[in-house]
Amino acid sequence: MTIYFALLRGINVGGHNMIKMAELKRMFEELGYERVQTYINSGNVIFESSENVITIEDQIEREISKVFGFNIATILRTADELSSIIDKSPFGELVLTEGQSIHLTLLKEAPTQEQIDKLPVVDQGDDEYHIDGKEIYVLYRNSILDSKLLKKFQNLLPATARNWKTIMKLDAMARALK
C-alpha cells in the first residue's frame, strides 16, 4: 500500500466549491481508500491505496463531480514524493521574517521548456521562485497579497498551491502513518 496525498484545487475558497471535510473523508472511504484523514478545510486528504496515480486521480475527480456536483482538479503525490519535495526546497534553511512566506505550487505535469519560456514577465519585486519538475517553490518576501508573482503561473494548470506550514504538516501526518 502507498500513502498518497490528494490536494484538491479550489475548494472552500471564497464560498465556492464548498465541501465539508467529513463528507470528503466519507467519499474517499467509499471509494475503498484506507486510513483516510483530512487536514484543514482546503482539500488536503491523506490515504492509502494500492491503485496507481492515474486511476486514483480519475476516480476522485469523477466521484467529486458525482457527489458534490462540480469539477475540480486533483493533484496527487505520494508520501515519499512529498518528502523529496521538502528535501529539494531551495528555501529549506531560510529563517522567515515577519510577512515572509514560502508556498509550493504542485502541478499535474511538469511544464515543458516551451511553456516555461512563454510564462509572462511580471514584476517580481523581491519575491523568488524555482521550478523543479512538477513543483514551483515560491518565496514571498512581503505579503503574498501584494505580490505580482501569483499571475505568472496562472497558465500552468491544473495546479494547486499550499503554504509551507501545510506541506510540513502533511509530511508529519504521513510519517505518523508509516
SULTADA-V201492 format. One record per residue. N is the residue number from 1. RES is the residue in three letters. PSI is psi in degrees with one decimal (NA if undefined). OMEGA is omega as a letter, one per 20 degrees, with the letter a starting at -180 (999 if undefined). BURIAL is + if it has 24 or more other C-alpha atoms within 12 Angstrom, else -. Layout:
# SULTADA-V201492
N,RES,PSI,OMEGA,BURIAL
N,RES,PSI,OMEGA,BURIAL
This chain:
# SULTADA-V201492
1,MET,142.5,a,-
2,THR,138.7,r,+
3,ILE,125.6,a,+
4,TYR,156.9,r,+
5,PHE,129.4,r,+
6,ALA,120.3,r,+
7,LEU,109.8,a,+
8,LEU,134.9,a,+
9,ARG,124.7,r,+
10,GLY,32.2,r,+
11,ILE,150.0,r,+
12,ASN,36.7,r,-
13,VAL,120.7,r,-
14,GLY,29.9,r,-
15,GLY,11.0,a,-
16,HIS,152.7,r,-
17,ASN,53.8,a,+
18,MET,129.5,r,+
19,ILE,126.4,r,+
20,LYS,137.0,a,-
21,MET,-33.5,r,+
22,ALA,-38.8,r,-
23,GLU,-38.2,r,-
24,LEU,-43.7,r,+
25,LYS,-45.5,r,+
26,ARG,-42.0,r,+
27,MET,-43.8,r,+
28,PHE,-42.6,r,+
29,GLU,-39.5,r,-
30,GLU,-24.3,r,-
31,LEU,-7.2,r,+
32,GLY,5.9,r,-
33,TYR,150.3,a,+
34,GLU,158.7,r,+
35,ARG,45.9,a,+
36,VAL,131.6,r,+
37,GLN,149.7,r,+
38,THR,158.5,r,+
39,TYR,126.7,a,+
40,ILE,179.5,a,+
41,ASN,27.7,a,+
42,SER,23.1,r,+
43,GLY,47.1,r,+
44,ASN,117.0,a,+
45,VAL,131.1,r,+
46,ILE,138.8,a,+
47,PHE,171.5,r,+
48,GLU,145.2,r,+
49,SER,154.7,r,+
50,SER,-0.1,r,-
51,GLU,164.9,r,-
52,ASN,165.2,a,-
53,VAL,-47.8,a,-
54,ILE,-43.3,r,-
55,THR,-45.5,a,-
56,ILE,-48.7,a,+
57,GLU,-45.4,a,+
58,ASP,-45.4,r,-
59,GLN,-47.0,a,+
60,ILE,-46.6,a,+
61,GLU,-42.2,r,+
62,ARG,-41.9,a,-
63,GLU,-38.5,r,+
64,ILE,-42.3,r,+
65,SER,-43.7,a,-
66,LYS,-47.1,a,-
67,VAL,-42.1,a,-
68,PHE,-12.4,r,-
69,GLY,20.0,r,-
70,PHE,159.1,a,-
71,ASN,127.5,r,-
72,ILE,155.4,r,+
73,ALA,143.0,r,+
74,THR,124.1,r,+
75,ILE,124.4,a,+
76,LEU,143.6,r,+
77,ARG,147.2,r,+
78,THR,165.2,r,+
79,ALA,-39.5,r,+
80,ASP,-40.1,r,-
81,GLU,-42.9,a,+
82,LEU,-41.2,r,+
83,SER,-42.1,r,+
84,SER,-39.9,r,-
85,ILE,-43.7,r,+
86,ILE,-44.5,a,+
87,ASP,-32.0,a,-
88,LYS,-6.4,a,-
89,SER,125.9,r,+
90,PRO,-8.0,a,-
91,PHE,13.6,a,+
92,GLY,-37.1,a,-
93,GLU,-0.6,a,-
94,LEU,131.8,r,-
95,VAL,117.2,a,-
96,LEU,145.7,r,-
97,THR,175.0,a,-
98,GLU,127.3,r,-
99,GLY,-17.3,r,-
100,GLN,149.5,r,+
101,SER,155.2,r,+
102,ILE,134.2,r,+
103,HIS,154.4,r,+
104,LEU,122.9,r,+
105,THR,126.7,a,+
106,LEU,126.1,a,+
107,LEU,153.6,r,+
108,LYS,-38.7,a,+
109,GLU,149.1,r,+
110,ALA,136.3,r,-
111,PRO,148.3,r,+
112,THR,164.3,r,-
113,GLN,-36.0,r,-
114,GLU,-42.8,r,-
115,GLN,-41.7,r,-
116,ILE,-43.2,a,-
117,ASP,-27.4,a,-
118,LYS,-1.9,r,-
119,LEU,139.8,a,-
120,PRO,148.1,r,-
121,VAL,127.2,r,-
122,VAL,159.6,r,-
123,ASP,106.7,a,-
124,GLN,-17.2,a,-
125,GLY,-132.0,r,-
126,ASP,1.2,a,-
127,ASP,154.0,r,+
128,GLU,153.3,r,+
129,TYR,155.9,r,+
130,HIS,128.1,r,-
131,ILE,127.3,r,+
132,ASP,97.7,a,+
133,GLY,-119.6,a,-
134,LYS,13.6,a,+
135,GLU,145.5,r,+
136,ILE,115.9,r,+
137,TYR,130.0,a,+
138,VAL,130.3,r,+
139,LEU,115.4,r,+
140,TYR,115.3,a,+
141,ARG,-19.5,r,+
142,ASN,-154.7,a,-
143,SER,135.1,r,-
144,ILE,-30.4,a,+
145,LEU,-25.6,a,-
146,ASP,-6.8,a,-
147,SER,140.8,r,+
148,LYS,-10.8,a,-
149,LEU,-26.6,r,+
150,LEU,-36.3,a,+
151,LYS,-24.8,a,-
152,LYS,-36.4,a,+
153,PHE,9.7,a,+
154,GLN,-24.5,a,-
155,ASN,-3.6,a,-
156,LEU,64.0,a,+
157,LEU,156.4,j,+
158,PRO,144.2,a,+
159,ALA,162.0,r,+
160,THR,151.4,a,+
161,ALA,148.9,r,+
162,ARG,149.7,r,+
163,ASN,161.4,a,+
164,TRP,-32.7,r,+
165,LYS,-39.7,r,-
166,THR,-43.5,r,+
167,ILE,-43.5,a,+
168,MET,-38.1,r,+
169,LYS,-41.9,r,+
170,LEU,-40.3,r,+
171,ASP,-42.6,r,+
172,ALA,-39.5,r,-
173,MET,-41.2,r,+
174,ALA,-41.3,r,+
175,ARG,-36.0,r,-
176,ALA,-28.6,r,-
177,LEU,-23.8,a,-
178,LYS,NA,999,-
